[in-house]
Amino acid sequence: MGYIMSGSRHSRMNAIRIRKENQIYSAEEKAALAMFNYEENKAKEAKILEDMRRLVDRTMGPAPAGEAGGGGGEGGGGAE
């Protein structure tokens, strides 16, 4: 013989379950949004850095080939 949960208790348990699921989903969404923002900021920073390099090259002329830190190579000094 099984007992049936009362309607008010059942709806309350469902509300708690849904609230917990929403917390989990919002935490996952928050992590995904943080990663997306990080990638966008990184790309934006790389573009600004490249624009500054072009401006310096245009103003002062390109750096000689043997000079350290000279123009446009990948992995140049920058914050990551």
N, C-alpha and C positions, 0 to 999 in steps of 0.2 A: 504494500500500500504506500503510494507516494504522496507527499504533501506538495501542494501547489503554492508558489510564492504569491503573496498578496500583490495586488495591482500597484499599490503605491510604492511598495518596496521594490518591485520589479522595475518600475519606471525610474526610481531613484538610482538603482544600480546601473541601469542603462545610461543615465545622465553622467554618472561618474566614469563609466567605461569610455564614453564618447569624449569627455573632457581629457582623460588621460591619453587617448589616441591623438587628440589635437595637440597636446603638449609635445608628444613625440614627433609628430609631423612638423610642428613649428620649429623644433630644435634642429631637425634635418634641413628644413628650408633656410633657417638662419645660417647654418654652416655652409650650405651651398651658395647663399648670397654673399657671405664673407669671402669665399674663394673667388667668386665672380668679380667682386669689387677689387680684390687683391690683383687679379690678372689684368683688369682694366687699368688700375693705377700704375701697374708695372709697364704696360704698353704706352700709357700716356707719358710716363717718365722717360721711357726710351725715345719717344718722339721728340720731347723737349730737349733731351740731351743731343740728339742728332741735329736739331735745328740750331742749337747753340754752337755745335762743331762747325756747321756750315757758315754761320755768321762769323765765327772767328777766322775760318779759312778765307772768307771773302774779304774781311777787314784787314787781316795781317798777312794773307797769302798762305798757301799750304806749307806745312812743316817739312823740312828736309827729310829725305827717306831714312837716313841713319839715326835721326833724333828719337829718343825714347818718348812714348806717349803721343807720337805723331798720328795724324788724322785717321778717321773712319774705321779702324779695325774693330772687329768684334771683341768683346771682353775688355774694352777700354775701361779706365777707372771710373766707376760710378757706383752709387748706392744700389744695393739689390734688396 
